[in-house]
Amino acid sequence: MKIRFTPSTLEKVERVISEAGYIMRYERGTFQSGYCILEAKKVVVLNKFLQTEGRINTLIDLISDLKIEPDHLSAESRKIYDEVMARPELNTQEA
């Protein structure tokens, strides 16, 4: 998947997480990796000082860690989800 670091791409990736039942918040804080997951409340908190590219990369990395039911996603979000999950970097981490 060729990722374009645009606000439109960011919205699409955020929509995947939102449709999975997670609340997206942008806050300031001392996040080691740029994000924090409050799993019990299904809240994803990203460092608000990340630029668009950093936000997209962080969210894409997060998607593989979150509990997402692909069947509950809209067609467009499912396409984005499938493209993210098919990325070679993710497959080498699991092996």
N, CA, C and O atoms as CSV, one atom per row, in Angstrom:
chain,resi,resn,atom,element,x,y,z
A,1,MET,N,N,0.844,-1.174,0.000
A,1,MET,CA,C,0.000,0.000,0.000
A,1,MET,C,C,0.887,1.234,0.000
A,1,MET,O,O,1.736,1.399,0.876
A,2,LYS,N,N,0.691,2.075,-0.959
A,2,LYS,CA,C,1.402,3.343,-1.040
A,2,LYS,C,C,0.607,4.358,-0.236
A,2,LYS,O,O,-0.525,4.697,-0.581
A,3,ILE,N,N,1.214,4.835,0.834
A,3,ILE,CA,C,0.513,5.752,1.720
A,3,ILE,C,C,0.816,7.187,1.341
A,3,ILE,O,O,1.971,7.577,1.166
A,4,ARG,N,N,-0.244,7.958,1.218
A,4,ARG,CA,C,-0.092,9.391,0.984
A,4,ARG,C,C,-0.406,10.075,2.303
A,4,ARG,O,O,-1.462,9.846,2.894
A,5,PHE,N,N,0.490,10.893,2.752
A,5,PHE,CA,C,0.350,11.533,4.056
A,5,PHE,C,C,-0.445,12.829,3.931
A,5,PHE,O,O,0.102,13.930,3.988
A,6,THR,N,N,-1.756,12.656,3.758
A,6,THR,CA,C,-2.647,13.790,3.581
A,6,THR,C,C,-3.705,13.773,4.689
A,6,THR,O,O,-3.942,12.732,5.301
A,7,PRO,N,N,-4.331,14.903,4.944
A,7,PRO,CA,C,-5.427,14.912,5.920
A,7,PRO,C,C,-6.548,13.927,5.557
A,7,PRO,O,O,-7.184,13.364,6.449
A,8,SER,N,N,-6.791,13.719,4.279
A,8,SER,CA,C,-7.811,12.767,3.847
A,8,SER,C,C,-7.449,11.340,4.271
A,8,SER,O,O,-8.306,10.593,4.742
A,9,THR,N,N,-6.188,10.971,4.103
A,9,THR,CA,C,-5.734,9.639,4.525
A,9,THR,C,C,-5.859,9.501,6.029
A,9,THR,O,O,-6.276,8.456,6.528
A,10,LEU,N,N,-5.499,10.549,6.755
A,10,LEU,CA,C,-5.612,10.523,8.214
A,10,LEU,C,C,-7.062,10.288,8.621
A,10,LEU,O,O,-7.326,9.489,9.520
A,11,GLU,N,N,-7.999,10.966,7.979
A,11,GLU,CA,C,-9.419,10.784,8.293
A,11,GLU,C,C,-9.863,9.344,8.048
A,11,GLU,O,O,-10.625,8.788,8.838
A,12,LYS,N,N,-9.392,8.740,6.963
A,12,LYS,CA,C,-9.765,7.361,6.642
A,12,LYS,C,C,-9.239,6.387,7.689
A,12,LYS,O,O,-9.951,5.470,8.098
A,13,VAL,N,N,-8.011,6.580,8.120
A,13,VAL,CA,C,-7.420,5.689,9.125
A,13,VAL,C,C,-8.107,5.906,10.475
A,13,VAL,O,O,-8.359,4.947,11.203
A,14,GLU,N,N,-8.407,7.152,10.806
A,14,GLU,CA,C,-9.143,7.436,12.045
A,14,GLU,C,C,-10.521,6.790,12.020
A,14,GLU,O,O,-11.002,6.310,13.047
A,15,ARG,N,N,-11.158,6.777,10.852
A,15,ARG,CA,C,-12.495,6.193,10.716
A,15,ARG,C,C,-12.459,4.689,11.010
A,15,ARG,O,O,-13.384,4.159,11.626
A,16,VAL,N,N,-11.403,4.000,10.576
A,16,VAL,CA,C,-11.280,2.558,10.871
A,16,VAL,C,C,-11.304,2.347,12.378
A,16,VAL,O,O,-12.031,1.490,12.881
A,17,ILE,N,N,-10.513,3.125,13.086
A,17,ILE,CA,C,-10.425,2.979,14.539
A,17,ILE,C,C,-11.748,3.361,15.202
A,17,ILE,O,O,-12.190,2.707,16.147
A,18,SER,N,N,-12.359,4.404,14.710
A,18,SER,CA,C,-13.645,4.847,15.254
A,18,SER,C,C,-14.731,3.796,15.037
A,18,SER,O,O,-15.499,3.501,15.953
A,19,GLU,N,N,-14.801,3.231,13.837
A,19,GLU,CA,C,-15.807,2.208,13.548
A,19,GLU,C,C,-15.583,0.938,14.349
A,19,GLU,O,O,-16.509,0.151,14.545
A,20,ALA,N,N,-14.352,0.733,14.814
A,20,ALA,CA,C,-14.053,-0.435,15.651
A,20,ALA,C,C,-14.479,-0.202,17.098
A,20,ALA,O,O,-14.317,-1.077,17.948
A,21,GLY,N,N,-15.025,0.986,17.371
A,21,GLY,CA,C,-15.539,1.258,18.703
A,21,GLY,C,C,-14.576,2.002,19.611
A,21,GLY,O,O,-14.847,2.156,20.802
A,22,TYR,N,N,-13.463,2.463,19.075
A,22,TYR,CA,C,-12.490,3.205,19.869
A,22,TYR,C,C,-12.742,4.698,19.755
A,22,TYR,O,O,-13.167,5.190,18.710
A,23,ILE,N,N,-12.479,5.404,20.824
A,23,ILE,CA,C,-12.572,6.856,20.844
A,23,ILE,C,C,-11.177,7.406,20.584
A,23,ILE,O,O,-10.213,7.002,21.234
A,24,MET,N,N,-11.071,8.325,19.637
A,24,MET,CA,C,-9.789,8.954,19.306
A,24,MET,C,C,-9.688,10.280,20.038
A,24,MET,O,O,-10.599,11.107,19.991
A,25,ARG,N,N,-8.555,10.467,20.718
A,25,ARG,CA,C,-8.306,11.744,21.376
A,25,ARG,C,C,-6.888,12.182,21.078
A,25,ARG,O,O,-5.973,11.361,21.003
A,26,TYR,N,N,-6.713,13.471,20.909
A,26,TYR,CA,C,-5.391,14.064,20.727
A,26,TYR,C,C,-5.105,14.914,21.952
A,26,TYR,O,O,-5.786,15.908,22.204
A,27,GLU,N,N,-4.105,14.519,22.701
A,27,GLU,CA,C,-3.747,15.208,23.937
A,27,GLU,C,C,-2.238,15.387,23.991
A,27,GLU,O,O,-1.497,14.725,23.265
A,28,ARG,N,N,-1.796,16.280,24.848
A,28,ARG,CA,C,-0.357,16.401,25.040
A,28,ARG,C,C,0.037,15.543,26.234
A,28,ARG,O,O,-0.755,15.318,27.149
A,29,GLY,N,N,1.246,15.083,26.205
A,29,GLY,CA,C,1.717,14.226,27.283
A,29,GLY,C,C,3.078,13.660,26.941
A,29,GLY,O,O,3.657,13.975,25.902
A,30,THR,N,N,3.569,12.837,27.814
A,30,THR,CA,C,4.891,12.230,27.599
A,30,THR,C,C,4.696,10.799,27.115
A,30,THR,O,O,4.919,9.842,27.856
A,31,PHE,N,N,4.285,10.671,25.879
A,31,PHE,CA,C,4.077,9.354,25.288
A,31,PHE,C,C,5.380,8.899,24.649
A,31,PHE,O,O,5.913,9.586,23.777
A,32,GLN,N,N,5.891,7.768,25.063
A,32,GLN,CA,C,7.133,7.259,24.504
A,32,GLN,C,C,7.001,6.999,23.009
A,32,GLN,O,O,7.918,7.290,22.240
A,33,SER,N,N,5.875,6.457,22.601
A,33,SER,CA,C,5.711,6.081,21.203
A,33,SER,C,C,4.720,6.967,20.465
A,33,SER,O,O,4.349,6.667,19.331
A,34,GLY,N,N,4.295,8.033,21.081
A,34,GLY,CA,C,3.360,8.933,20.426
A,34,GLY,C,C,1.906,8.596,20.670
A,34,GLY,O,O,1.019,9.291,20.174
A,35,TYR,N,N,1.639,7.519,21.441
A,35,TYR,CA,C,0.256,7.141,21.703
A,35,TYR,C,C,0.129,6.416,23.025
A,35,TYR,O,O,1.122,5.989,23.614
A,36,CYS,N,N,-1.087,6.283,23.476
A,36,CYS,CA,C,-1.412,5.540,24.684
A,36,CYS,C,C,-2.758,4.875,24.431
A,36,CYS,O,O,-3.672,5.508,23.904
A,37,ILE,N,N,-2.886,3.608,24.802
A,37,ILE,CA,C,-4.155,2.901,24.627
A,37,ILE,C,C,-4.738,2.608,26.005
A,37,ILE,O,O,-4.087,1.991,26.848
A,38,LEU,N,N,-5.952,3.049,26.220
A,38,LEU,CA,C,-6.675,2.699,27.430
A,38,LEU,C,C,-7.653,1.605,27.016
A,38,LEU,O,O,-8.805,1.882,26.681
A,39,GLU,N,N,-7.183,0.362,27.042
A,39,GLU,CA,C,-7.909,-0.772,26.470
A,39,GLU,C,C,-9.277,-0.983,27.128
A,39,GLU,O,O,-10.251,-1.277,26.436
A,40,ALA,N,N,-9.361,-0.839,28.429
A,40,ALA,CA,C,-10.626,-1.103,29.110
A,40,ALA,C,C,-11.719,-0.130,28.662
A,40,ALA,O,O,-12.898,-0.484,28.662
A,41,LYS,N,N,-11.342,1.080,28.283
A,41,LYS,CA,C,-12.323,2.068,27.854
A,41,LYS,C,C,-12.342,2.256,26.342
A,41,LYS,O,O,-13.103,3.078,25.833
A,42,LYS,N,N,-11.522,1.512,25.626
A,42,LYS,CA,C,-11.418,1.605,24.174
A,42,LYS,C,C,-11.143,3.036,23.728
A,42,LYS,O,O,-11.831,3.584,22.867
A,43,VAL,N,N,-10.123,3.621,24.335
A,43,VAL,CA,C,-9.709,4.980,24.012
A,43,VAL,C,C,-8.276,4.941,23.504
A,43,VAL,O,O,-7.405,4.322,24.115
A,44,VAL,N,N,-8.042,5.605,22.387
A,44,VAL,CA,C,-6.697,5.762,21.843
A,44,VAL,C,C,-6.341,7.231,21.972
A,44,VAL,O,O,-7.052,8.098,21.464
A,45,VAL,N,N,-5.230,7.508,22.657
A,45,VAL,CA,C,-4.786,8.886,22.860
A,45,VAL,C,C,-3.473,9.065,22.107
A,45,VAL,O,O,-2.491,8.374,22.376
A,46,LEU,N,N,-3.468,9.992,21.169
A,46,LEU,CA,C,-2.260,10.309,20.411
A,46,LEU,C,C,-1.703,11.641,20.876
A,46,LEU,O,O,-2.435,12.520,21.329
A,47,ASN,N,N,-0.400,11.766,20.752
A,47,ASN,CA,C,0.250,13.022,21.082
A,47,ASN,C,C,-0.215,14.074,20.085
A,47,ASN,O,O,-0.045,13.906,18.877
A,48,LYS,N,N,-0.796,15.150,20.582
A,48,LYS,CA,C,-1.372,16.153,19.697
A,48,LYS,C,C,-0.322,16.943,18.923
A,48,LYS,O,O,-0.660,17.666,17.986
A,49,PHE,N,N,0.947,16.814,19.304
A,49,PHE,CA,C,2.003,17.539,18.611
A,49,PHE,C,C,2.564,16.774,17.413
A,49,PHE,O,O,3.430,17.286,16.703
A,50,LEU,N,N,2.078,15.554,17.183
A,50,LEU,CA,C,2.503,14.803,16.003
A,50,LEU,C,C,1.976,15.489,14.745
A,50,LEU,O,O,0.843,15.971,14.722
A,51,GLN,N,N,2.787,15.527,13.721
A,51,GLN,CA,C,2.356,16.059,12.434
A,51,GLN,C,C,1.508,14.996,11.729
A,51,GLN,O,O,1.404,13.870,12.216
A,52,THR,N,N,0.912,15.337,10.605
A,52,THR,CA,C,0.023,14.424,9.877
A,52,THR,C,C,0.709,13.097,9.566
A,52,THR,O,O,0.121,12.038,9.783
A,53,GLU,N,N,1.936,13.136,9.065
A,53,GLU,CA,C,2.645,11.893,8.730
A,53,GLU,C,C,2.848,11.029,9.966
A,53,GLU,O,O,2.658,9.814,9.911
A,54,GLY,N,N,3.227,11.637,11.066
A,54,GLY,CA,C,3.423,10.896,12.308
A,54,GLY,C,C,2.126,10.300,12.829
A,54,GLY,O,O,2.112,9.179,13.338
A,55,ARG,N,N,1.043,11.046,12.701
A,55,ARG,CA,C,-0.257,10.536,13.135
A,55,ARG,C,C,-0.676,9.329,12.313
A,55,ARG,O,O,-1.137,8.327,12.860
A,56,ILE,N,N,-0.517,9.425,11.004
A,56,ILE,CA,C,-0.889,8.316,10.123
A,56,ILE,C,C,-0.043,7.086,10.420
A,56,ILE,O,O,-0.581,5.990,10.579
A,57,ASN,N,N,1.267,7.252,10.497
A,57,ASN,CA,C,2.149,6.118,10.780
A,57,ASN,C,C,1.834,5.483,12.125
A,57,ASN,O,O,1.821,4.258,12.245
A,58,THR,N,N,1.582,6.301,13.133
A,58,THR,CA,C,1.265,5.779,14.458
A,58,THR,C,C,-0.048,5.002,14.436
A,58,THR,O,O,-0.133,3.914,15.004
A,59,LEU,N,N,-1.071,5.552,13.784
A,59,LEU,CA,C,-2.358,4.871,13.730
A,59,LEU,C,C,-2.282,3.576,12.940
A,59,LEU,O,O,-2.917,2.588,13.310
A,60,ILE,N,N,-1.521,3.566,11.869
A,60,ILE,CA,C,-1.357,2.340,11.083
A,60,ILE,C,C,-0.677,1.262,11.925
A,60,ILE,O,O,-1.069,0.095,11.885
A,61,ASP,N,N,0.336,1.656,12.681
A,61,ASP,CA,C,0.994,0.691,13.575
A,61,ASP,C,C,0.027,0.188,14.643
A,61,ASP,O,O,0.074,-0.981,15.026
A,62,LEU,N,N,-0.833,1.054,15.115
A,62,LEU,CA,C,-1.791,0.695,16.161
A,62,LEU,C,C,-2.867,-0.271,15.694
A,62,LEU,O,O,-3.308,-1.132,16.455
A,63,ILE,N,N,-3.284,-0.131,14.464
A,63,ILE,CA,C,-4.392,-0.952,13.965
A,63,ILE,C,C,-4.129,-2.438,14.171
A,63,ILE,O,O,-5.049,-3.185,14.502
A,64,SER,N,N,-2.898,-2.873,13.982
A,64,SER,CA,C,-2.599,-4.296,14.164
A,64,SER,C,C,-2.630,-4.709,15.632
A,64,SER,O,O,-2.783,-5.894,15.929
A,65,ASP,N,N,-2.489,-3.757,16.560
A,65,ASP,CA,C,-2.502,-4.065,17.987
A,65,ASP,C,C,-3.893,-4.007,18.605
A,65,ASP,O,O,-4.130,-4.599,19.658
A,66,LEU,N,N,-4.808,-3.304,17.961
A,66,LEU,CA,C,-6.151,-3.152,18.505
A,66,LEU,C,C,-7.030,-4.349,18.180
A,66,LEU,O,O,-6.800,-5.067,17.206
A,67,LYS,N,N,-8.033,-4.546,19.011
A,67,LYS,CA,C,-8.995,-5.627,18.783
A,67,LYS,C,C,-10.074,-5.095,17.854
A,67,LYS,O,O,-11.029,-4.450,18.286
A,68,ILE,N,N,-9.900,-5.379,16.570
A,68,ILE,CA,C,-10.828,-4.877,15.556
A,68,ILE,C,C,-11.504,-6.052,14.871
A,68,ILE,O,O,-10.846,-6.982,14.405
A,69,GLU,N,N,-12.828,-5.997,14.818
A,69,GLU,CA,C,-13.613,-6.992,14.099
A,69,GLU,C,C,-13.845,-6.464,12.685
A,69,GLU,O,O,-14.691,-5.590,12.497
A,70,PRO,N,N,-13.122,-6.967,11.687
A,70,PRO,CA,C,-13.260,-6.445,10.326
A,70,PRO,C,C,-14.676,-6.494,9.775
A,70,PRO,O,O,-15.046,-5.665,8.944
A,71,ASP,N,N,-15.471,-7.456,10.228
A,71,ASP,CA,C,-16.841,-7.599,9.721
A,71,ASP,C,C,-17.744,-6.439,10.135
A,71,ASP,O,O,-18.795,-6.228,9.530
A,72,HIS,N,N,-17.349,-5.691,11.153
A,72,HIS,CA,C,-18.160,-4.572,11.632
A,72,HIS,C,C,-17.780,-3.241,10.984
A,72,HIS,O,O,-18.343,-2.201,11.324
A,73,LEU,N,N,-16.836,-3.274,10.058
A,73,LEU,CA,C,-16.385,-2.054,9.395
A,73,LEU,C,C,-17.166,-1.813,8.111
A,73,LEU,O,O,-17.654,-2.753,7.483
A,74,SER,N,N,-17.280,-0.548,7.727
A,74,SER,CA,C,-17.895,-0.220,6.438
A,74,SER,C,C,-16.982,-0.727,5.320
A,74,SER,O,O,-15.832,-1.089,5.571
A,75,ALA,N,N,-17.483,-0.752,4.113
A,75,ALA,CA,C,-16.700,-1.262,2.986
A,75,ALA,C,C,-15.403,-0.471,2.795
A,75,ALA,O,O,-14.346,-1.059,2.570
A,76,GLU,N,N,-15.482,0.854,2.885
A,76,GLU,CA,C,-14.283,1.675,2.700
A,76,GLU,C,C,-13.277,1.446,3.831
A,76,GLU,O,O,-12.076,1.330,3.585
A,77,SER,N,N,-13.766,1.384,5.058
A,77,SER,CA,C,-12.870,1.153,6.192
A,77,SER,C,C,-12.282,-0.253,6.141
A,77,SER,O,O,-11.123,-0.456,6.503
A,78,ARG,N,N,-13.066,-1.211,5.700
A,78,ARG,CA,C,-12.570,-2.593,5.585
A,78,ARG,C,C,-11.431,-2.657,4.568
A,78,ARG,O,O,-10.453,-3.376,4.773
A,79,LYS,N,N,-11.556,-1.911,3.481
A,79,LYS,CA,C,-10.503,-1.874,2.467
A,79,LYS,C,C,-9.214,-1.306,3.069
A,79,LYS,O,O,-8.136,-1.866,2.869
A,80,ILE,N,N,-9.324,-0.212,3.793
A,80,ILE,CA,C,-8.150,0.387,4.445
A,80,ILE,C,C,-7.560,-0.596,5.452
A,80,ILE,O,O,-6.346,-0.793,5.496
A,81,TYR,N,N,-8.422,-1.210,6.259
A,81,TYR,CA,C,-7.975,-2.181,7.266
A,81,TYR,C,C,-7.219,-3.339,6.606
A,81,TYR,O,O,-6.141,-3.718,7.064
A,82,ASP,N,N,-7.778,-3.891,5.546
A,82,ASP,CA,C,-7.129,-5.006,4.852
A,82,ASP,C,C,-5.782,-4.596,4.267
A,82,ASP,O,O,-4.830,-5.375,4.312
A,83,GLU,N,N,-5.689,-3.387,3.719
A,83,GLU,CA,C,-4.426,-2.908,3.166
A,83,GLU,C,C,-3.376,-2.744,4.266
A,83,GLU,O,O,-2.210,-3.090,4.078
A,84,VAL,N,N,-3.794,-2.223,5.396
A,84,VAL,CA,C,-2.862,-2.053,6.514
A,84,VAL,C,C,-2.386,-3.409,7.017
A,84,VAL,O,O,-1.192,-3.601,7.250
A,85,MET,N,N,-3.303,-4.344,7.184
A,85,MET,CA,C,-2.938,-5.659,7.715
A,85,MET,C,C,-2.088,-6.469,6.744
A,85,MET,O,O,-1.399,-7.400,7.161
A,86,ALA,N,N,-2.123,-6.132,5.464
A,86,ALA,CA,C,-1.331,-6.850,4.458
A,86,ALA,C,C,0.078,-6.289,4.311
A,86,ALA,O,O,0.870,-6.818,3.532
A,87,ARG,N,N,0.401,-5.240,5.037
A,87,ARG,CA,C,1.725,-4.617,4.914
A,87,ARG,C,C,2.806,-5.605,5.343
A,87,ARG,O,O,2.659,-6.278,6.363
A,88,PRO,N,N,3.880,-5.697,4.578
A,88,PRO,CA,C,4.957,-6.648,4.884
A,88,PRO,C,C,5.590,-6.429,6.262
A,88,PRO,O,O,5.992,-7.397,6.908
A,89,GLU,N,N,5.686,-5.188,6.720
A,89,GLU,CA,C,6.299,-4.930,8.029
A,89,GLU,C,C,5.543,-5.626,9.156
A,89,GLU,O,O,6.147,-6.098,10.119
A,90,LEU,N,N,4.218,-5.686,9.031
A,90,LEU,CA,C,3.411,-6.320,10.051
A,90,LEU,C,C,3.600,-7.833,10.041
A,90,LEU,O,O,3.616,-8.471,11.094
A,91,ASN,N,N,3.741,-8.390,8.870
A,91,ASN,CA,C,3.906,-9.846,8.754
A,91,ASN,C,C,5.247,-10.314,9.284
A,91,ASN,O,O,5.340,-11.429,9.796
A,92,THR,N,N,6.299,-9.495,9.179
A,92,THR,CA,C,7.590,-9.905,9.688
A,92,THR,C,C,7.640,-9.800,11.198
A,92,THR,O,O,8.416,-10.527,11.818
A,93,GLN,N,N,6.847,-8.928,11.832
A,93,GLN,CA,C,6.831,-8.797,13.277
A,93,GLN,C,C,6.177,-10.021,13.915
A,93,GLN,O,O,6.578,-10.446,14.999
A,94,GLU,N,N,5.176,-10.584,13.249
A,94,GLU,CA,C,4.449,-11.716,13.806
A,94,GLU,C,C,5.221,-13.014,13.679
A,94,GLU,O,O,4.996,-13.948,14.448
A,95,ALA,N,N,6.130,-13.082,12.715
A,95,ALA,CA,C,6.860,-14.337,12.478
A,95,ALA,C,C,7.916,-14.576,13.530
A,95,ALA,O,O,8.621,-15.584,13.481
